[in-house]
Structure formats: structure tokens, C-alpha cells
Amino acid sequence: MIKEGSPINILVQKYGGTSLATPQLREKVVAKIKEAIGLGYALVVVVSAMGRQGAPYATDTLISLAKEVSPEPYPRDLDLLMACGELISAVIMAQTLRLHGVEAQAFTGGLAGIITNHHFGDARIIEIKPEKIVDCLKSKKVAVVAGFQGITKEDEITTLGRGGSDTTAAALGVALQAETVEIYTDVNGVMTTDPHLVPQAKPLKVMTYSEICEMAHLGAKVIHPRAVEIAMKGRVPLRIRSIFSDQEGTLICDAPPLSLGTEIKTDKMVTGLAHISDLAQFNLSLQDVNTSGKALEVFSLLAEASISLDMIQVSPQKITFTVQEAFFDQTLSILKQTGLGFKGTKGFAKVSIVGAGIRGVPGVMARVVEGLYKAKVPLFQTTDSHTNIACLVKKEDMLRALKALHDEFGLGE
């Protein structure tokens, strides 16, 4: 694919901002890169802005700087500013590699060939032209790419939204037909649930694309769901690893390869748990009104205000949904315009079980209810799909709900 004769194997690695924050951490990144080169890979390294909020080049720090001048910065200008964090990381990482005897070349998202639409702040990739990356790999250099950013066909710099560096890595992996995309974080892969909340949480060796995508959408923060969707469409495996260990982490692919030596247990219906806190629930009465007309009015008004709804249920008698608590007052104001009777309540959390084994299996909901009942956790609402069941509980009961469901489905075993 890249050189005549047999194609070389390409590996894409993505390093988050916390992995690059200090010279000592960057030394660990260099060690991972050298290890991959030693295994014969041609390497593309995608980097995020160094550090988290408060660090001088972190994305949130740059946003705060702009908002000191104007509470609502012009989106095009804000993207120009936010792109700087990743550019700094790419240059510093390329310099660090050269210092250690590894030839490297830094790229902006645009130079890497990432073409996006014009949606500043949350752009979507529409095309990748990786010719310059290919030339870099042909010359035996590591391509260090600034994540989180691209360029329009008119050469305007754009950013890809939260988790954008994951998206960059996955998209480049697909465009280059990489063997794997490795996402390096500060945890040893994906856990059955948040280990800070449930100490019994265990690392997962293998997951399907659909399972990790569901967990990401439902609150797990290990990888951005858009990156998973891109990798899934391109059939490029993902691996979530830690820069602090040599463990293999979690492999994300179509199905667990038998050659991995992983024991496949048919009784493991549930793979993991995810959670989202700080939710508000709204219940609207539809008594004696045109149900479909009022439902359309409600959802249209909320959509116009860019308020995202979740756990939506519509019946002839009522509409029920949740929103983030940050949008509670705005939602309240909008619903008053409809003339419907309604009740809004803060203080909820969503706890979800996720697993490809849920599909078509009787009794899963009964076990969910039983687990919460034994833990004395009241259940206020549920929604489900083929691979998840989401439960709305009071925020103060979220931790007990996570532990109860983790035990009920044997995820700590």
C-alpha cells in the first residue's frame, strides 16, 4: 500500500493531554512509540492538547482566555485559538522524538488531509486525503498529527468537538487501512464500570464496537462514540491501553477472536455498566388534547432551543423525558408556553447495563428490577434497546444502583 512489494503495517496511536503534560510522561510516550517501531510498524501518532484545564495549553484554558474578552467568542475565531493546543503538542512531541533518535514530522489536521464541513466547534470529517502522511511514512518517519482539528475545502481551520482527537485517530486509521488504532489513556483499558465508584470493577479484555459505543453514549468516558462509529464502519480494531503499563488493555472489534485465548462465557449477558448524573425528569399530561399535535409542538420547541432529550416515552396520556439539569430552567420556561400540565424534578441519574448478550434473552429486566429492589433503590423510569437497559434513579442512589447491578450480573467475578 505504501511501498512497492509487500505493504507495511501501519499503527495509529493516540495520546491524550494528560499523557503529554510533563517531560517525564512524554518519555513514557517515546518508549511506547519506540516499542511499536521495533515491532516493524509504520507509525502515526495523534496528540491532544497538553494537560487539563489550568494547564497553559489545555483546550479549556484557551476557551477561558477567549471568554475573558467576550462571553460568546466568534466560532471561527474560537476554532483558530482552540487548534493551537494540539499544534503545540504535535511540535513538542516531534521534537522529543528527534531528541531520542526517532525521525518525526509534525502535521496540523489540515496538512494530514482531514477535510471537514463548516460547523465550527463541532465539525464532521467529510474526507481524508492522507498523501502527505503516506509520504512521511515512506521516508521512515513517525507522523505526529495534531488531533481534534481539520480544515474545510476553503482552508478554514475547524475543530471536531469533545473527543475530537479520538475521532482523528480513528479516521486516519480507516483512511490508511491501519492494522489497529491504539488509544492511550491513564487506565488499563475499559472497566466493567467506573472503578472509582465500584472497587470491584474488572478490566475487559474484549468488547464489540456496539458495546463500547453504547457505553460511551451512556456516560462512560474512555473513548468518544463518534470515533467508535468511524472505526466500526472501516472495520479497524481499536485498543484502549495505558501509558503506565504493558498490559494489552481492551480490544474493540467485531467479535472476540478465538486466537486471543479469551474464554467466551455464554452466561455473560452484560458486559459493563455506565452512568450519567445530574439529570432532571419532566412529566407532561396529555389529557383531553390532540396527542400527536401537542407532542410535535413540545419536541419542536425544545429542538429549536437545542435542548437534547433522553429516555423519551410518549403515550396517549403523557410524555416523559429527561434533560441535563443545566437545561432545567430553560426547559421549564419552554414548557410553560405549551399550556400543558407538567411536573419537572431535579436530582436524577441514569444507570445503564450494556451487553450484546441482552438481545432476545428473557428475564434480563426482571434481574435489573430484582437487583435494585434488593438494594432498596427506587426505579422511576426505564428505556431499553437491543444492547442496553437504562434505569432512572435518584442521584443519591446512583452508587448503590451501580454496585447492586454489578453484583447482580456477576461483573466482579
N, C-alpha and C positions, 0 to 999 in steps of 0.2 A: 504493500500500500504506500509506503514512504520511500523505500529504496528498491532498486531492481533486485530480482531474485526473491528470496523469502521475505514476507512482510515482518517488520519488527513489532514487538509487543509494546503497546502504549499503556501507561498507567497514569491516571489523573488523581492527584492528591489535593485535598482542600484543607487548609489550616485556618481555624477561627482566630479571632482577635486575641483571645486570652492565651493562645499558643505562641503568639509572636510578641507579647508585651515587654519582655526583657531579653537582654543578650543571652542569659542562661537558658531561657526557654527556646530561643532561636537556635541555640546549639543542639537541643534535642531534635528540632525540626531538621537541621542539617544531617544529623545521624540517621533519621528515617529516610531522608532523600538518598543519602549515600548507600544505605542498605538496598533500596529499590534499584539503584543504578548497578550495584554489584550483582543483582539478580538478572541483569540484562534488559531492564525496561528503559524505554524512552519516556521521559518524564515531563508532565505538565503539572505545575504547582499553582493552585489558585489560592489567593490570600485575601483575608478580610482586613479591615482597619485594626490597628494595634490597640489592644486594651478595651475597657468598657467605659461607660460614662464617667467623666472626671479625668480620664487619660487625655493628653493633649490632642491626639489624632483620632480618637474614637468618634464614630458617626454621631452618637448622641451629643457629644461635646461640640461638634461642628454645627449641629442643628441649634443647640442652645446659643451659640455665638451669633448665628443669623437672627435668632428671635430677640436678642438683646437690641438689635437695630429696628426690627419690625416684627410684631406678633404673628403676622402672616406673610412670610417671605414669598416672593415671586417664585413659582415652582421651577421654572427653568434655571434661575439663579441658584436656588437651593440644591438642585441636582449637580450643578457645577461645583459647588462647595463640598457636598457630601462625597463626591467621587474622589476628592483629594486624599481621604483617609486610606483607601485601598491603594492609590498610586504610591503613597509614601511607603506602605508595606511592601509593595512589589519591588521598588527600588532598593530598599534596605535589605530585603531577603536575597535579591540577586547579588548585591554587594557582599553579603555574608557568605553566600555560596562560593563566589570567586575567591574570597579570602581563604576558604578551605580547599582550594584547588579544584572546584567544580565550575565548569564553564556554564554561564547562565545569562539569559536575556530577559529584561523586564518588558511587559506589554500592558498597555491600557486595554480596557474591554473593547474599544473600537479597533485598535491595532490587532487584537486577537480575532477580529472578524465577527463580533457579536452585533448583529443588526436588530434593532428593536422598533416598536411603534413609538408614537409621540406622547404616551401617557407618562409625563414626568412624575417621578416619585414612586411609581409602581408599574414600570414599563414591562411589556411582554416581548420575549425574543421571537422574532419572525423568521430569522435566517441566520446561519453562521457560515462565514467564508474563512476557513482556517488556513489559507495558503501560507500566511506568514508564520504561523505556528509550525506547520509542516516543514517549512524551510529551516526553521530553528532546530527542530528535532533531527533533520537530515544532517545538520552540521554538528551533531553530538552535543548540543547544548540543552540545558534544562530551560523550558519556557515558564517564566514566572508571570502569572496573569493576575491583574487587579480584578478581584471579584466584584459582584454587586452592581456592575455597570455595563453599559453598551453605548451604541451610537445609532442615531437614525440615519436614513438614507440621505438626509440633508446635512449630515455631520454634526447634529446636535447631541451633546452628551446627555444620557439618561441614566437613572438608577432603577434597580429591579425590585425595590421594596424589601421588607424584612425577610431574612433568609436568602437574600439575593446571591450571596457567594456560593451557597449550596446549589442554587439554580445554575449559576455559571459553570460550576464543576460538572454537573450532570449534563448540561447542554453540550459542553466541549467533549465530554466522554462519548456522547452519542455521535457527534459530528466527526470525531476522529476514530470511531469504532474501537474505543479503548477496551482493554480486557476487563478492567474494573475501575470504578471510581471509589476512592477511599476518602471518607470524611473523618478528619481527626478532631477530637474534642477532648474534654478533661474527664470523660467517663469511659469505662471499658465496654463500650457498646450499648445496646438498648437493654434496659432492665424490664422486668415484669411490671413494675410500677416505680414511682419516684422513691428511691432508697432513702431520701431524707425524711420521708413521711412513713414509710414502711420498711424497717430494717431487714425484714425477711425477704425483700425483693432479690430476685436472682437474675443474672445476665442471661440473655437469649442468644443461642448460637446461630440460629437461622430463622428468618421471617420471610413471608411473602410480601411482594410490593403492596398488595391491598391491605394487609395487616398494618404495616408501618404507616401507610398513607392514612388509614382510619385513625390510628393512634395520634398521628401528627395533627390531623384535623380536630381531634377531640381533646387536645391540650398537651400532649407530650411534646417536648421542645428539643428533641435530639436532632431532628432534620426537618427542613421545610417541606410540606406536602407537594408543592409545585415541582421541587427537584425530584421527588419520588415519581411523580407522574411522567416527567420527561424521561427518566431512566427506564421506566416500565414500558413506555411506547417504543424506545430504542432497544429494549432488551439488553441493557448494560447493567451488570450486577453492581450493587452498592455494598460497601463495607464500612461500618461505623467502628472506629478504633480510638484508642487513647495514645497521646504522645508520651504518656508516663509509663507505659508498659509494652511488653512484646506480645501480649495476648492477641488472638486473632479477631476479637471483637464479634460483631454481629454481621452475618452475611444476609443481604436482602436480594432475593431473586424470585424467579417464577415459582420454583418448587425446590425443596431441600434435596440437593444431590446426594445420592446414596453413598458416593465415594467419600463424603466428608466424615463418615463414621458416626453420624449423629443418629441416636436412637429415635425412631419415629413411633410415638405413642398415640394410638387411636383414641384413647380416652382424654387426651388433652384438647378439649373443645376450645378453651380460652387461652390465648397467648399472653395477653397482658391487660393492664388497666391504664386508663388515662383520666385526667380530671381538669376541670375548669372552675375556678371560683369567681366570686363577685358577680353573680347573675341576679336578675330581677325577673319575676314571673308576672304576666298580665293575663287576666281572665275577662273576656268581653261577653256580655249577654246578647244573644240574637233573638230573643223572644219577640214575636209579633212584628218582625221586619223581613224585608226581602233578603234572604240569607246570602245568596251569591252576590247581589249588588253591594251589600254592606261589606262583605269580605273583600271585594275588589277595591272599595273605597279605602278601607283600613290599610291594606297592603300597598296600595298605590301611594298613599300619603307618606307611609314610613319609608318606602323606596325612594321617593323624591327627596327625603331628608337624609338619605344614605345611612339609614339605621338597619343593621343586619339582624335578622331574626333567626332564632333557633328553636328546636323542639316544638315545631308548629303543629297544632292539631285543630281541625275545623269540623264542626258538626252542625246539624240544624239548630241546636240550642246555643252553642257558644264557640268562641275562638280562644285558644290558649297558645301562648308563645313565651319565649324568654328573650331578653336582651342583656347586654353588658350593663352593669349598674351605672357606668359612666353616662349612659344614654337614658337613664330613668326619667329625669325631669323633662327632657326633650320629648320622649315618648308620651309621657303624661299629658303634656301640652297638646300634642297632635291628636291624641285620642279624644280629648275634650271637644274637638271640632266635629267629631262624628255624631255626637248626640247619643251614643250608646252608653248603657250602664257598664261600668268596668271596675275592676279592682287590680291595683298594682302593688306588689310586695317585693321588697329587697331581701337580701340575706340568703341567697340560694347558691348551690354549687351543683355541677354536673359530674357524676362519676360514671364511667363507661367501661364495660367489659368488651374486649376485642378478640376475635379469633375466627379464622377461616373455617374452623370446625363447627361453628354455631349453625351454619346453613342447614336447614331441614332437620335439625335434631330436636325432637320433642323434649319438653321438660326443662329447658335452659332457663326460661323466665321463672319457673317455679323455684329453681335453685337460687336465682337472684333474690326473689322475694323472701325466701326462707333465710338466706344469709343475712339480709338486712333486718328481718324480723328478730332473729336470734340476737343481733347486736343492738336491738331496740332503736333502729334508725327509721323514722317515718319516711314514707315514699310519697312524693307529691305529684310526680308525672313520669312517664317513660316514653321513649321513642326507640325504634329499632330499625336495622337494616339486615342484609344477609350476613354481615360480619360484625355487628356490634349491637349492644343494648345499652342505652343511656338512661340514667336514673337521676331525677332531680331531687336533691335532699337539702336540708338546711345547712348553711355554711359551717355551723359549729359541729355538725355530724359528719362532715366530709372525711375526716381522718378515720373515724370508726367505720364508715362505709367502705373505704379503701381496704382497711385491714380485714373486715368481715368477708368481702368478696375475694380478696387474695387467698384467705383461708378456705373459703367455700369451694373454690375451684382448684385448690391444691397447687397454687403457683409457687409456693415456697419449698415444695418438695424436690 
